[in-house]
Amino acid sequence: MAMEEARTEMGVDQEEEEEKWVTHYSSKHQILLVGEGDFSYSSSLASSSGSASNVCATSLDSENDVINNYKNGKSNLEILKKRDATILHGVDATKMKNHDDLKKCRFDRIIFNFPHSGFHGDEREYWVIL
């Protein structure tokens, strides 16, 4: 798996790290978050566990769109980067099996919290996501 290979190359042995649990998720789980909007869930998970080196968070939006369309998008991305998460933009959840960075990866947990309803509008407006 790409994330595990990167950790091995950096000399990080996950077996030596203390395992931390946040509800249903362990710091030893490889976690994929699909369809993140403002990356608030993955950011919260990373902050709760202290690290996100085991987290891969994906978004259909580009990084610029996340920053420009979501009030907390930039700060959430900064938290994830600081905690060593893998962040992928422009990932279509319906075509993930063909994505170069994901097709060889295996995950213990896959989280798709709030799939987009298909409505096209300004998602900063509360009524759009009701």
WOWOMO-V837841 format. One record per residue. N is the residue number from 0. RES is the residue in one letter. PHI is phi in radians with two decimals (none if undefined). D_LAST is the distance of its C-alpha to the last C-alpha in Angstrom with 2 decimals. Layout:
n-><N	N>
res-><RES	RES>
phi-><PHI	PHI>
d_last-><D_LAST	D_LAST>
//
This chain:
n-><0	1	2	3	4	5	6	7	8	9	10	11	12	13	14	15	16	17	18	19	20	21	22	23	24	25	26	27	28	29	30	31	32	33	34	35	36	37	38	39	40	41	42	43	44	45	46	47	48	49	50	51	52	53	54	55	56	57	58	59	60	61	62	63	64	65	66	67	68	69	70	71	72	73	74	75	76	77	78	79	80	81	82	83	84	85	86	87	88	89	90	91	92	93	94	95	96	97	98	99	100	101	102	103	104	105	106	107	108	109	110	111	112	113	114	115	116	117	118	119	120	121	122	123	124	125	126	127	128	129>
res-><M	A	M	E	E	A	R	T	E	M	G	V	D	Q	E	E	E	E	E	K	W	V	T	H	Y	S	S	K	H	Q	I	L	L	V	G	E	G	D	F	S	Y	S	S	S	L	A	S	S	S	G	S	A	S	N	V	C	A	T	S	L	D	S	E	N	D	V	I	N	N	Y	K	N	G	K	S	N	L	E	I	L	K	K	R	D	A	T	I	L	H	G	V	D	A	T	K	M	K	N	H	D	D	L	K	K	C	R	F	D	R	I	I	F	N	F	P	H	S	G	F	H	G	D	E	R	E	Y	W	V	I	L>
phi-><none	-1.04	-1.17	-1.17	-1.09	-1.11	-1.13	-1.14	-1.08	-1.45	1.41	-1.65	-1.81	-1.11	-1.16	-1.44	-1.35	-1.26	-1.31	-2.11	-1.96	-2.21	0.91	-1.66	-2.09	-1.82	-1.16	-1.66	-1.35	-1.52	-2.05	-1.94	-1.88	-1.84	1.20	-1.09	-1.66	-1.68	1.13	-1.22	-1.19	-1.14	-1.13	-1.12	-1.08	-1.12	-1.17	-1.19	-1.60	1.55	-2.60	-2.34	-1.14	-1.75	-1.95	-2.12	-1.88	-2.10	-2.53	-1.25	-1.24	-1.29	-1.06	-1.07	-1.12	-1.07	-1.15	-1.42	-1.76	-2.18	-0.93	-1.81	-1.00	-1.10	-1.16	-1.14	-1.12	-1.10	-1.08	-1.09	-1.12	-1.09	-1.70	1.17	-1.30	-1.59	-2.11	-2.16	-1.87	1.27	-1.74	-1.50	-1.05	-1.41	-2.25	-1.12	-1.10	-1.77	-1.25	-0.96	-1.42	-2.06	-1.12	-1.80	-1.53	-2.15	-2.21	-1.46	-2.38	-2.17	-2.11	-2.20	-1.21	-2.55	-0.97	-1.08	-1.36	1.70	-1.27	-1.85	-2.95	-1.44	-1.27	-1.33	-1.50	-0.95	-1.16	-1.20	-1.78	-1.30>
d_last-><37.29	36.82	35.47	38.28	40.87	39.85	40.17	43.57	44.74	43.90	45.90	43.04	43.72	40.63	42.97	44.46	41.21	40.14	37.25	34.22	31.47	27.88	26.53	26.82	27.86	31.41	32.77	34.88	32.02	31.21	27.41	25.30	21.72	20.10	17.43	17.13	15.02	16.63	18.88	18.02	18.35	21.61	22.85	22.38	24.15	26.90	27.41	27.65	30.19	32.08	32.19	30.09	33.00	31.76	28.23	27.20	23.75	22.63	20.28	20.08	20.19	23.60	24.56	24.73	21.20	19.93	22.14	21.32	17.53	16.66	18.19	19.47	20.05	23.76	24.50	22.73	24.78	27.86	27.49	27.25	30.23	32.20	31.70	32.82	29.70	29.72	27.00	26.56	24.69	24.34	24.01	22.58	21.62	23.10	26.40	26.81	29.97	31.75	30.72	33.99	32.81	31.17	33.26	35.92	33.78	33.23	30.57	30.60	26.84	24.09	20.57	17.53	14.71	11.51	12.60	11.28	9.74	12.33	10.60	13.06	12.33	12.56	10.31	11.79	9.75	6.97	5.35	5.77	3.82	0.00>
//
